[in-house]
Amino acid sequence: LPIYAIGDVVKGAPELTPVAIKAGQLLARRLFGSSSKQMDYDTICTTVFTPLEYGCCGLSEEEAIARHGEDAIEVYHASFLPLEHTLLEYDRQVNGYCKAIVLKPTQEEEGGGG
């Protein structure tokens, strides 16, 4: 009999309850339904609520380069004022930061492939 693993025991997967629940749902649909959909661990969003808040979703820049090549990605940086800091006049300093790593469109996606 095959052995299936979901949740915190999966090597390299985030140890997050919602991730384990989704992986279990997808496994049940593959075993008892007609689905073949696998868990996509690359698109899991997570955040850390500390005085320096942090959130991420998708591949890191290093992972994106390793998977797609440096010429296939673009990296964008932006600073912003978090919504919670817009309420008090004295707290209006730019202290948010966003980094977005995106795949460049291919010729087919741009409509020039045919």
C-alpha positions as CSV (number, residue, x, y, z in Angstrom):
1,L,0.0,0.0,0.0
2,P,1.2,3.5,-0.7
3,I,2.0,5.8,2.2
4,Y,0.9,9.5,2.0
5,A,2.3,12.4,4.0
6,I,0.6,15.7,4.5
7,G,1.1,18.6,6.9
8,D,4.2,19.3,9.1
9,V,5.9,16.0,8.2
10,V,6.4,17.0,4.5
11,K,10.1,17.9,4.0
12,G,10.5,21.5,2.8
13,A,6.8,22.4,3.2
14,P,5.7,25.2,5.4
15,E,4.4,24.1,8.8
16,L,1.1,25.9,8.6
17,T,-2.3,24.5,9.6
18,P,-4.2,25.9,6.5
19,V,-1.5,24.3,4.3
20,A,-2.0,20.9,5.9
21,I,-5.8,21.2,5.6
22,K,-5.5,22.1,1.9
23,A,-3.1,19.2,1.2
24,G,-5.4,16.8,3.0
25,Q,-8.4,18.0,0.9
26,L,-6.4,17.6,-2.3
27,L,-5.2,14.1,-1.3
28,A,-8.8,13.0,-0.5
29,R,-10.0,14.3,-3.9
30,R,-7.2,12.4,-5.6
31,L,-7.9,9.2,-3.7
32,F,-11.7,9.2,-3.7
33,G,-12.7,11.6,-6.5
34,S,-11.6,12.2,-10.0
35,S,-9.1,14.9,-9.3
36,S,-5.4,14.8,-10.1
37,K,-4.5,18.2,-8.7
38,Q,-1.4,18.3,-6.5
39,M,-0.6,20.8,-3.7
40,D,1.3,23.8,-5.1
41,Y,3.7,24.9,-2.3
42,D,5.2,27.7,-4.4
43,T,2.1,30.0,-4.0
44,I,1.6,29.8,-0.2
45,C,1.5,33.2,1.5
46,T,2.7,33.6,5.0
47,T,3.4,36.5,7.4
48,V,5.1,37.2,10.7
49,F,3.4,39.8,13.0
50,T,6.3,41.3,15.0
51,P,7.3,45.0,15.4
52,L,9.0,44.5,12.0
53,E,6.2,42.8,10.0
54,Y,7.1,40.5,7.2
55,G,5.1,38.7,4.5
56,C,5.9,36.7,1.5
57,C,4.2,34.8,-1.3
58,G,5.7,32.8,-4.1
59,L,9.4,32.2,-5.0
60,S,12.3,34.2,-3.6
61,E,14.5,36.0,-6.1
62,E,17.1,33.3,-5.8
63,E,14.6,30.5,-6.4
64,A,13.1,32.3,-9.4
65,I,16.5,32.7,-11.0
66,A,17.4,29.1,-10.4
67,R,14.1,27.9,-11.8
68,H,13.5,30.3,-14.7
69,G,16.9,32.0,-15.4
70,E,18.0,35.5,-14.6
71,D,16.9,36.9,-18.0
72,A,13.4,35.6,-17.6
73,I,12.5,37.6,-14.4
74,E,12.1,41.2,-13.5
75,V,12.4,42.6,-9.9
76,Y,10.5,45.6,-8.7
77,H,11.0,47.6,-5.5
78,A,8.6,50.1,-3.9
79,S,8.3,52.0,-0.7
80,F,4.9,52.8,0.8
81,L,3.1,54.2,3.8
82,P,1.1,51.4,5.6
83,L,-2.6,52.2,6.0
84,E,-2.3,52.1,9.8
85,H,0.2,54.9,9.7
86,T,-2.1,57.2,7.7
87,L,-4.3,57.9,10.7
88,L,-1.8,59.9,12.8
89,E,-0.1,63.0,11.4
90,Y,3.2,62.4,13.3
91,D,3.5,58.8,12.1
92,R,3.6,59.6,8.4
93,Q,7.0,58.2,7.4
94,V,7.7,55.9,4.6
95,N,8.4,52.6,6.3
96,G,6.8,49.9,4.2
97,Y,8.8,48.1,1.5
98,C,7.6,45.8,-1.3
99,K,9.7,43.6,-3.6
100,A,7.9,41.9,-6.5
101,I,9.6,39.2,-8.6
102,V,7.7,38.5,-11.8
103,L,8.2,36.4,-14.9
104,K,8.7,38.4,-18.1
105,P,6.0,37.6,-20.7
106,T,7.0,35.3,-23.5
107,Q,6.4,36.2,-27.2
108,E,3.3,33.9,-27.2
109,E,1.8,35.8,-24.1
110,E,2.5,39.1,-25.8
111,G,0.7,38.0,-28.9
112,G,3.9,37.8,-31.1
113,G,4.3,34.1,-31.2
114,G,2.5,33.3,-34.3
